[in-house]
Amino acid sequence: MTDPAQDTPISQAPVIITGMSGAGLSTAARVMEDMGWYTAQNLPYTLMVDLVEKCRELSPPINKVAVVTDVRSRDFGGDLTAIVKQLQIRFNNPTLLFLDARDDVLVRRFDSVRRTHPLQGSGTLQTGISRERELLAPVKEMADLVINTSELSLHDLRRVMQNSFATLANQRQHITVQSFGFKHGAPTDADIVVDVRFLPNPYWVPELRLFRGTDAAVSDYVLQSADAQQFVQRFVDMLQGMMAGYRREGKSFVSVGVGCTGGHHRSVAVAEELAKRLQALDGIDVTVMHRDISRG
């Protein structure tokens, strides 16, 4: 007998959106609605399966269902893993999206709207954030897609989500290539981090210092050496083999961090070149982001 879960288009598999309070869950819900998904917010875990089933039983059925849940849900401490497994049995594999952000960014966002954190109790805002991060650690570990919104505008988050779900709909894999500066810390949500500080640094060339790795003069300077070309091609070859393994394991999203000292020159140029070569591969969509390019 054919498994009905395998006949469900991946674009119609249920989506569960969760993450840190203040990381953009409400915005994510609006994006899903704009993309044509029926979206329910703050739904207790135990009602998720019932909601999806009821939506499928309607005439006409609602096949694209997304559920946004966070620590305000009554049974947030319940077993989300068990719920995901139930959805896997009844429908195609659900997608678990986790939104995250740095603690300092979350503190700033809560302060700007003068809100208390739902878990801070009589403690400080940082206390609530720390409690939530500890509670959500196993959920983040099982997520299909983690989006760190620390440096994302509302427009950027919308673009990343739209690209990601377009990838799912087309049954393709997606690689996010993100440049960053080590002096600002490595991205915590990267699956793979590479260090390109071994390449010549345009910062020490006065006429290049004020430009960025997206500028042709800087890009040419960074990528002109045989070492740079060899590194980029070998890394692309390695990633291509890894993506085949990830596909077998059901992993559709991979995040690659490319770091230099400040995140202005070498990492940006290499990230752009990596993205260009990866985009030429079959079955892979690529997004390139530059986390620290505008930092002083």
C-alpha positions in Angstrom: 0.0 0.0 0.0 1.3 3.5 -0.9 2.1 5.7 2.1 -0.2 8.8 1.8 2.5 10.8 3.5 4.8 10.2 0.5 2.0 11.5 -1.9 1.7 14.9 -0.1 3.6 17.6 -2.0 6.4 19.0 0.2 5.0 22.5 -0.3 1.9 21.3 1.6 3.6 19.6 4.5 2.7 21.2 7.8 5.1 23.9 9.1 5.9 24.5 12.7 7.4 27.9 13.6 9.0 28.5 16.9 12.0 30.2 18.5 13.1 32.9 20.9 10.7 35.5 22.0 11.6 38.7 20.2 13.2 36.9 17.3 10.4 37.7 14.8 7.8 35.0 15.3 4.9 37.4 14.6 6.6 38.7 11.4 7.2 35.1 10.3 3.4 34.4 10.8 2.5 37.3 8.6 5.0 36.2 5.9 3.4 32.7 5.9 -0.1 34.2 5.6 1.1 36.4 2.7 2.4 33.3 1.0 -1.0 31.7 1.2 -0.6 29.5 4.3 -3.4 29.2 6.9 -1.5 30.3 10.0 -2.4 29.6 13.7 -0.5 31.4 16.4 0.2 30.3 20.0 -1.5 26.9 19.5 -0.8 24.3 22.3 1.3 21.4 21.0 -1.4 18.9 21.7 -3.8 20.6 19.3 -1.4 20.8 16.3 -2.2 17.3 14.9 -6.0 17.9 15.3 -5.7 21.3 13.5 -3.9 19.9 10.5 -6.4 16.9 10.3 -9.4 19.2 10.5 -8.0 21.5 7.9 -7.5 18.5 5.5 -11.1 17.3 6.1 -12.7 20.6 5.0 -14.2 21.0 1.6 -12.2 22.2 -0.2 -9.3 21.2 2.1 -6.8 23.6 3.5 -3.5 21.8 2.7 -1.0 24.6 3.6 -1.1 24.9 7.4 1.5 26.6 9.5 1.5 26.7 13.3 3.4 29.3 15.3 4.1 28.4 18.9 6.3 29.8 21.7 6.8 29.8 25.4 3.4 31.5 25.9 1.7 28.2 24.9 0.3 26.4 27.9 2.1 23.2 27.4 5.3 24.5 25.8 7.2 22.2 28.0 5.5 19.2 26.3 7.2 16.8 23.9 7.4 18.6 20.6 9.4 15.7 19.2 6.5 13.4 19.7 4.1 15.8 18.0 6.5 16.1 15.0 6.6 12.3 14.8 2.8 12.2 14.8 2.7 14.7 11.9 5.3 12.6 10.0 3.0 9.5 10.3 -0.1 11.2 9.1 1.3 13.7 6.6 4.5 14.4 4.7 7.5 15.4 6.9 6.6 18.7 8.7 9.1 21.5 8.5 10.3 22.9 11.8 11.5 26.5 11.5 13.4 28.1 14.4 14.0 31.8 14.7 16.9 33.0 16.9 18.8 36.2 17.7 21.7 37.2 19.9 20.9 38.0 23.5 21.9 41.7 23.1 19.6 42.1 20.2 16.7 40.5 22.1 17.3 42.8 25.1 17.3 45.8 22.8 14.1 44.7 21.1 12.3 44.1 24.4 13.5 47.5 25.7 12.3 49.3 22.6 8.7 48.1 23.1 8.9 48.2 26.9 7.9 44.6 27.3 8.8 42.1 29.9 10.0 38.6 28.9 7.4 35.9 29.5 9.9 33.8 31.5 11.7 36.5 33.5 9.3 36.4 36.5 10.8 38.6 39.2 14.2 38.5 37.6 15.8 40.5 34.9 15.1 40.5 31.2 18.4 38.6 30.7 17.2 36.0 33.2 14.1 35.3 31.1 16.1 35.1 27.9 18.6 32.7 29.4 15.8 30.5 30.7 14.1 30.4 27.3 17.3 29.6 25.5 18.0 26.7 27.8 14.4 25.4 27.3 14.5 25.7 23.6 18.0 24.2 23.0 16.7 20.7 22.1 14.0 22.2 19.9 16.6 24.2 18.0 18.7 21.1 17.6 16.0 19.3 15.7 15.0 22.2 13.5 15.1 21.8 9.7 15.9 25.5 9.3 17.4 28.0 11.7 17.2 31.7 10.9 19.2 34.1 13.0 17.4 37.5 12.7 20.0 39.5 14.6 21.1 41.5 11.5 17.9 41.0 9.4 15.5 43.7 8.7 11.8 42.8 8.3 12.3 42.9 4.5 15.4 40.6 4.8 13.5 38.1 7.0 10.6 38.0 4.5 13.1 37.4 1.6 14.9 34.6 3.4 11.6 32.8 4.3 10.2 33.2 0.8 13.4 31.8 -0.7 13.5 28.9 1.8 9.9 27.8 1.2 10.3 28.2 -2.6 13.2 25.7 -2.2 11.0 23.3 -0.3 8.2 23.6 -2.9 10.7 22.7 -5.7 12.2 19.8 -3.6 15.6 21.5 -3.9 18.3 22.1 -1.3 19.3 25.5 -0.1 22.7 26.8 0.9 23.0 30.1 2.8 26.5 31.6 2.4 27.2 34.2 5.1 30.3 36.4 5.4 31.2 37.6 8.9 34.1 39.1 10.9 35.7 36.9 13.7 36.1 40.0 15.8 32.3 40.2 16.0 32.0 36.5 16.8 31.3 33.5 14.6 27.6 32.9 13.6 26.1 30.4 16.0 23.7 28.9 13.5 26.2 28.0 10.8 26.6 24.3 10.0 30.0 24.9 8.5 32.5 27.7 9.3 35.6 28.5 7.2 38.4 30.9 8.0 39.8 32.9 5.0 42.2 35.0 7.0 45.1 33.2 5.2 44.3 35.3 2.1 45.9 38.7 1.4 44.1 41.4 3.3 43.0 44.5 1.3 42.7 46.4 4.5 46.5 47.0 4.3 46.2 48.5 0.8 45.3 52.2 1.4 43.4 52.6 -1.9 41.3 49.5 -1.1 40.7 49.9 2.6 37.4 51.9 2.3 35.9 49.5 -0.3 34.2 46.2 0.4 34.4 42.7 -1.0 31.5 43.3 -3.3 33.6 45.9 -5.1 35.4 44.6 -8.1 38.8 46.0 -7.1 38.7 44.3 -3.7 37.3 41.0 -5.1 40.0 40.9 -7.8 42.7 41.5 -5.2 41.4 38.7 -2.9 40.7 36.1 -5.6 43.6 36.7 -8.0 46.0 34.3 -6.2 46.3 30.6 -7.1 45.7 29.8 -3.4 42.3 31.6 -3.4 41.2 29.9 -6.6 42.2 26.5 -5.4 40.6 27.0 -2.0 37.2 28.1 -3.5 37.1 25.2 -6.0 38.0 22.6 -3.5 35.5 23.9 -1.0 32.8 23.9 -3.7 33.7 20.3 -4.5 33.6 19.3 -0.9 30.2 21.0 -0.4 28.8 19.2 -3.4 29.6 15.9 -1.9 28.3 16.9 1.5 25.0 18.1 0.0 24.4 14.6 -1.5 24.8 13.1 1.9 22.6 15.8 3.5 19.9 15.0 0.9 20.0 11.3 1.9 19.5 12.4 5.6 16.6 14.7 4.7 18.5 17.9 5.4 17.3 20.6 2.9 19.0 23.7 4.4 22.8 24.2 5.0 24.4 27.4 6.4 28.0 28.2 5.6 29.9 30.9 7.5 32.9 32.5 5.8 35.0 34.6 8.2 37.8 37.1 8.0 38.9 39.6 10.6 36.3 42.3 10.2 33.8 40.9 7.7 34.4 43.6 5.1 36.8 42.4 2.5 38.1 38.8 2.2 35.1 36.9 3.6 32.7 39.0 1.5 34.7 38.4 -1.7 35.0 34.7 -1.1 31.3 34.3 -0.1 30.3 36.0 -3.3 32.5 33.7 -5.4 31.3 30.6 -3.5 27.7 31.6 -4.1 28.3 32.2 -7.8 29.8 28.7 -8.3 27.3 26.9 -6.1 24.4 28.5 -8.0 25.7 26.7 -11.1 25.1 23.3 -9.5 21.9 21.3 -10.2 19.2 21.1 -7.5 20.7 23.8 -5.2 19.5 27.3 -4.4 21.8 29.8 -2.9 21.4 32.9 -0.7 24.4 35.1 0.1 24.4 37.4 3.1 27.0 39.7 4.5 26.5 40.1 8.3 29.2 42.6 9.2 29.8 44.4 5.9 28.4 47.7 7.3 30.0 47.5 10.8 32.8 49.9 11.7 
